[in-house]
Amino acid sequence: MKQRQLGQRGPMVSALGFGCLSFGGMFGPTTEAESLRALDAAWEAGITFLDVANIYGKGLCETVIGAWLRSRGHRPHLATKAAFTDDPARRIDNRPEHLRAELEGSLKRLGVDHVMLFYAHRHDPQVPAEDLAGTMQRLQEEGKILGYGLSEIAPHTLERAHAVHPVTAVQNEYSLWTRQPELGLIQRCAELDVAFVPFSPLARGAFGTPMADPATFRAGEFRSRIPRFHPGNWPHNRAKLVAFHAFARDRGHSPAAVALAWLLDRGPHVIPIPGTRTAGHLQAWSGAPEITLTDDDRAEIDRLLPVGWAWGDRYDDHQAATVERYS
């Protein structure tokens, strides 16, 4: 697989990373054996960049990756995250003692002595960005992390943290149905030589095959709370998506692969992290870095899915409460 550099000082990694959220059961039940097969398929496809977080399955995802590392002997570039708490009074905690303790737990579950990249999963408004950067700098100096990142932030937080200690990567939601990072964040990352890592690049399964269907979501699944999947919005969104799916198939590609190719086309610093529970689904999009979009392709995608096409917000109010807003 083609390679891209993870920030100015980071290593070369696969142009597509692998988001491991679903190993914790977020999109339905799975087994460790199935997750290990998906990881094997990712490695065989040339994916060397794995993304996880301590809260995915309450540590289960990291434990699965740790088992895979021990049994296979592979050495991928690992990224994990921390910040969320079980305390309703302080959902996000960027204090040094919290991040350090959570990182230590992640290292133990993964079975490694350091990770390539450690994100603050959200920015805690009670901790200045400069202080957060200082915490990350100390963890880096101790060799526990090789670089740090920020997630779901505004451009000004990136600038403040980067001025204290260089940020390796920013991870925000970005796809053909979530375009907010174009309002300055992607540009600032490029200017500062910071990698931009889009999560949910396949729009929570909307670009998958088969397309996500809210009627099949399990009771309580987090996607069922996303307004874009609600009955008042989904029929409009589905109609737009059906046209895009047909466009991709007419060009001999899966919709997921074209959606990822569009992201890769946004800049050399963009490294999407699609995820799946199954090896079969991975095969549908792992070839995206080999797709070259033409000017006609770009124009048709813009016509089918223009900026702002999606009805409904990407999060409900509770989900959005920890996300930095900007415009």
N, C-alpha and C positions, 0 to 999 in steps of 0.2 A: 504494500500500500504506500501511496505517496506520503511524504513527511512534511510537517510544519514545525516551526520553532515555537516553543511555549514561552513567549515573552523574550525580552532582550537577553536575559541571562539564563534562560531555561534550556532544557535539552530539546533535541529533535524528537517529536512524537508522531504517531500516526495521525493523518489528516482528520480522521474520525476517531473520537474516543468512544468509550462504552459506558453508558450510564447504568448503574447497577441497582437502581431504586426498586425494580420489580421483583428482585430476589426476596424481598421482605414481605411479599404478598399484597402489595398495594393495588395491583391490577387483577387479583385473583389468586387462588391457591397455587403453590408450586412446591417442588421438592428439591432437596439439595442435589440429587442426581441430575435433575433437569437443569438446575442452575449451573452445575459444573459442565454439562454439555454445551450450554450457551457460552460459557467462558472459553471452552476449548474451541468452539467455532469462531469466536472473536479473535483468539490468538492465531488460529490457522488463516484467518482473513487478513492478518497483518496488523491487527489493532493492538497497540502497545500501551494505551493510555486508559486506565480504569478509574472511574469516578464513583465514589460512594459517600456515605455520611453516617455518623454515629446513630442517628435517629431512624434510619431505614430499617424497619423491622426491629427496632429497639436493639440494635447491635447484630441482628441476624445476618444482614448483608455482609458486614465486615467479617463475621465468623465464617461464612461460606467462602469468601475470597481467601481467607487465611487457610482454609482446608485445601482449596485449589492450589495455592502457592506451595504448600507443603507436599502435596501429592504429585505435582507436575514439575516443580523445580524451576518454573519460569520466573523472570524478573521484570515485570512490567513497570511502567511509571504509575505510581499510585497517588490518587488525590482523595482526601477525605475532608469532612467539615464538622464543625461544632458551633453551638451557640444556643440552641433551644434548650429549655428547661421544663421540668414538670411543675414548676411554681406558677400558678395562675397570676400572681402579683408581679412576676418578672419573667415573661415568656422568653425573652432574649437576654443573654448574659455574656458580655465580652470582657468581663474582668479577668485579669491574668490567672487567678487561682482556678477559675472555672474552665477556661480554655486549656490550661495546662493539664488539669485532671482529666478532662474529656479526651485530650490527645493521648494521654498515657493509656486510657482504656482502649482507644482505637488501635494503638500500636500493639497492645497485648492481643486483641482479637485477630488482627491481621497477621500477627506472628513476625513482625519486623521491628527494627530498631529506629527506623525513620521513614517518613513518607516524602515523596517528591514535592507534594503541594498540599498545604493545609489552608482551608478557607474558614473565614468567619461566615457561618451559614446565613446570618443576617447581621446588620449593624445595630448594635444596642445604642439607642439615643442617649442613654445615661453615661456612655463612655465615648469621649471624643475620638475621632478618627486617628488623631495623632498618637493618643495613648494606645489604641489598638495596634497601630503600626509598630510602636515600641515593644509591645508584648511579642508580636510576631518576629521582630528582629532578634530578640533574646532567644526565642525558640530556635531560630535559624542558626544563631551563633553557637548554640549547644549541640547542633547537629541532629536535632529531632525532626526538623523539616528542612527541605532544600529551598523552598520558596513559599510564599503565601498568597492567598487570594481573598477576594471579597465577593459576596453574592447578594443579588437583588438590591443593588445600591444605585444612588444617583451620581452623576459625573463629579459633583463637588466633593463627595466623600472619597472618590478615587484620587482626586487632586490633593486633598489634605493628607491622606495616608501616604501617597507616593512621595510627597515632599519630605517625609520623615525617613522612610525606608522603601525602596522600590517594590511595587506590587508586581507579582508575576502574572496573575490572571484575574479577570472579572467574569463571574458566571451569573448571567441573568437569563430569564426566559426570552427566547427570540425564535421566531419562525415566520412563515408566510401568513400566520393569523395573529401574531403578536409582534408589532413593529416598533414599540416604544423606544428600544435602544437606539434607533436611528435618530432620535432627538438629542444627539450629542454624545452619547456614551460610547458607541462604536468608534466614533471619530476621535474622542479623547484617548481611547485605548491605543489606537493607531499612532497618534502623535507621541504618546509616552512609551511606545514599544511594549505595551501590555497585551497579552493574549486575551481575546474575547471568546468565551466558552458558552455557546447557547445551550441551555437545557430545555427539555421538552421541544426539541426541534421538529418533532413529528406531530405536534399539536395534540398531545394526550391521546394519540391513536387516530386522529382525524385523517391523517395522511397514510394510515396503515391499510393493509389488505388482509382481511376485510376492514372496511372503515369502522371506526368506533361507533357503537350504537347505544344511545342512552337507555334504550328499553332493556338492554342486557346487563346493565350495571348492577352489581350486587347492592343490597340494602346497606346503606352507610358508606359506600365507597366514596372517596373524596371527590371523584369526578362528578358525582351526582349533584354536588353543591355548586359546581362551576356554572355561572349563568349562561354561558354559550351553549351548554347542553340542555338548558331548560326548554320546555315545550313551546314557549313563546318565541324562542330564538333559533332552536335547532333546525326546524324545517328550512328557514332561509339559509342558514350556514351549510346544511347538507346539500342544497341545490347548487351552491357555488362549488362545493367540494367535488360533487359528482362531475362537474364540467372539467375541473382540474385533473381528476383521476383519468378521465377519457383522454385529455391532452397528453398525459404522461404515457398511457398505454399506446396511443397512436405513434409515439416516438420510440416505442420499443423498450420502455423503462417502467419500473414500478413507480407509483405516485410518491412513495417514501424516498426512493433514490433521487427523483427530480427535486423534491423539497429540500433534500440535503445538498444536492448540487447547487441549488439556488443560494443556500447559505454560504457554501464554500466560495461561491462567486463574489460574495460581498467584500472580500479582502483576504490577503494572505495570513492575517493574524487571527482569523476566525476558525475555531476548532469545535464543531458541534459534537454533542455527546448523546446520540440516540441510544435507547435502551430497549430490551426485550427480555422475556422469560425463556424464549425458545430459540434453538439454533436455526430452525427453519425460517423464522421471521427475519433473523439477522441476514440471511442470504439475500433477502429481497432488497436490502439497501447498502450492503457493504461495498458494492461497486460504485457508489456515488462519486468518489474522487476521480474516477475515470471519465465521467460525463463532462463534456464541454458544451456549455450553453452558447447558442448563437444569438446575434442581436434580435433575430426574429423570435427565438424562444423567449428571450427576456421581455419583449414587447407583448407576446401573447400571455405570458404569466401575469404581467402587469394588468392586462385587460381582464383576465379571468378573476384575479385576486388583487384588486387595487388596494392601496393603503387604506386601512379602516373598513375593510369589507365585512369583517365579522360582527355579528350582532351579539350584544351582551359582553360583560366584562370577563377577564380571564380568571378572576378570583371572586368569591363572595366577600363580604365585608370582614368576616372573621379571618379568612385566609390572607386578605390583603393588609391586615393590621400591622404586620411586621415588615412590610415592603416599603422602601423609601420611594416617595412620590417626587416626580419632577416633570417639567414640561418645557 
